[in-house]
Every structure is written in C-alpha cells, then in structure tokens.
Amino acid sequence: MDVHAEVKKRYSEGAESVQTELCCPVDYDTELLKILPKEIIDKDYGCGDPSRYVREGDVVLDLGAGGGKICYMAAQLVGEQGHVIGVDMNDDMLLLASKYQPEMEEKLGNNRVTFFKGYIQDLALDVHAMENYLHEQPVTNAADLERLQAWQQAQRRDNPLVADNSVDLVISNCVLNLVADDQKQQMLQEIFRVLKPGGRVAISDIISDEPIPEHLKQNSDLWSGCISGAYQEEDFLNAFLDAGFVAVAYDKWEAEPWQVVEGIEFRSVTLTATRPEATECLDYGHAVIYRGPHSSVSDDDSHVYPRGARIAVCEKTFRLLTESGAYGEDFIGIAPAQPGEPNTFCAPVGTRRPAAQTKGGSHHTTISGRGCC
C-alpha cells in the first residue's frame, strides 16, 4: 500500500466536501473561531486543540496544517510579534488555506501566517521548489535521478524549508498517524531539529491501547482514516523520549475511545514535550523542592526529588523545572541570593542543598504551561 498516495487522495476529497468520519468531537475556543471563514471550519479534520498551548510571541509550526484552521487560531494568540508556519503536502488543502489569507491578514492586522508545501517527515525539503526543478529538468534516466538527489541534498543544506533551531512550538492535529511507520522516526528527528533549545511540542493525535496487527495496517481506509497508523499508547511517549525530548507527558486523555476496531480502542490524546537545552550543567547554587503528593519523583535525566527536600540542581535543570512550564506547578525553585562562580555540576543524584546555602535566595513557583481541552 502506498501510504502517501492514499492519504493524499483521502484529504483531497476532504478539501472538496466535508468528511465527517475524519474527525472526532473537539471543544475548540469559540472566541478564536469567530473570525474564521466557515469553509475552513467545516473542512477541518482533527482530534484535539493544540492551539491552547500557544504563547504570545511564539514562532509556531503546524504539521499537516490542512485548511489552516489551527494556524489561523494560533495566529490570534501569537500576537503581532509572533508567526505561524503551516506545512502540508496536499495541494487542495493548501489551496483552501491560502484562499483566505488576504481576508485573515486584514482581520489580524498583519500577515503572520505562512503556508509551505512539504513533508512533515522531511521539513528541510521545499517540495514546491522541487516541483519547479522537475518541471524544468524532468527525470527520465538514472543520471537525471542522481542530479535530482544532489539538488535535494543541496536544497536541504543551503535553504531548508524550516531552519534548524527556529521554532518555539511545534503543534499538530491528528496527522502524525498518517505518516508511514518506516518514516516516523525521521519525522520526530525533524521536529527536534527545527525546535529551539527549550522549545515545546503539543501534539493532538489518535493512539491505540494495543499494537495494531498487520492486516489492519494494510487497510487503506483505516490508514487514511487515522486508525491503522496510530502509535500504541506507551510507544507514543517512548518515541519522543528516544528522539531526545524530555518532560514527555499526556496532557489530555479522552476517557471514551473514538473508535473500537477488532477490540482495539483508539482514543484522542494530546502529548506535550520539551527539547532540552544543549548547554553544560553548571552549579550556581540553585535548588528545587518537589511539592508532592508522591513520595518522590524522577526526571528524564534520572535526577530524584524526594517530597519536600531541598535538592541541588544545575542552572539548566532549574530552568527546565521552574521556568519552562513543562512541569506545571510541581516544583518550588530557590535561586541563590549571591550566585557563586559556576562549577561543573557533579553532585550525586538526590544531593540536598543545605538551607544555609540558599538562605535569602528568591523562592518562586513555576509558570503554568499546561493547557486543557
């Protein structure tokens, strides 16, 4: 089965007429929908609302932007200083999204949304530019193919569609499950590449409670219908961890399954994650206290935080736990009153910071980075 062709065909049909079976009920922010054209609202297919994780000033990347609904919602949240990039491979959906760009630009007050044709598993490749190349230099033999591949490599390197470390937030609404299984790892690596250090992920998608058997994966209707390509619930989290993300969590979990196929439950979730900062762990004297209610917790770097204990952390971990919003309000941060000269952090796991060392330092709680839908 050609996954790419099947998905493209199904969503081209969705751009022509409403396909109710491609979406499940979502409680979108009605205030953000007021200025959207009805056609975009009617022909949107999703399972969650990742726009709720957008912050003012963000550069947002929407994977599989479709008709642009989430992009135009996010554009209202990023404000005049932010920007939203929508990437999709389907010409009909891109046509629908761009059809209303002049109208939305007028309503928003400036142009803060850009749509690109591209593959979400290859965010460096400008597919529109590649099509122009192929129009001028068609591939008719092996030598032509080699020249095309060399052009693709140069384009990815010299003029990537989405640059490295350029995005604050990557969102997606029921699209990752449409990517072929053998390309999913590359897709997550691309998400990691384009995010800034400290950048965030909010992915609404369909997951399964059990592994999906091969005969269901070969069903083209189930694949293009967001079923057969779904991640298994534990594998979805682990895939992001394996790609290098931290603070990976299910922030939304629908209790009732969207569909049940051969006894396998498929439900909507929203996964959040953070790209860690690639900086050295330096000790300035910071500490954090885990509030509870669990007796202790550990993070993705295997640090352990007993409840109520003043634990020594490096500056990078301090920012992640108390400033990124990735951990909600789980930690109290204590910054040193007079930061000392930084040393490479090498304290054993669970090392307590004596109160005398942090006395007079500023105490603050985390910002709330979690959404709800």
Buried (B, 14 or more C-beta within 10 A) or exposed (E): EEBBEBBBBBBEBBBEEBBEEBBBEBEBBEEBBEBBBEBBEEBBBBBBBBBBBBBEEBBBBBBBBBBBBBBBBBBBBBBEEBBBBBBBBBBBBBEBBBBBBEEBBEBBEEEBBEBBBBBBBBBBBBBEBBEEBEEEEEBEEEEEEEEBEEBBEEBBEEEBBBEEEBBBBBBBBBBBBBBBEEBBEBBBBBBBBBBBEBBBBBBBBBBBBEEBEEEBBEBBEBBBBBBBBBBBBEBBBEBBBEBBBBBBBEBBEBEEBBBEBEEBBBBBBBBBBBBBBEEEBBBBBBBBBBBEEEEBBEBBBEBBBBEEBBBBBBBBBBBBBBBBBBBBBBBBBBBBEEBEEBEEBEBEEBBEBEEEBBEEBEEEEBEEBBBEB
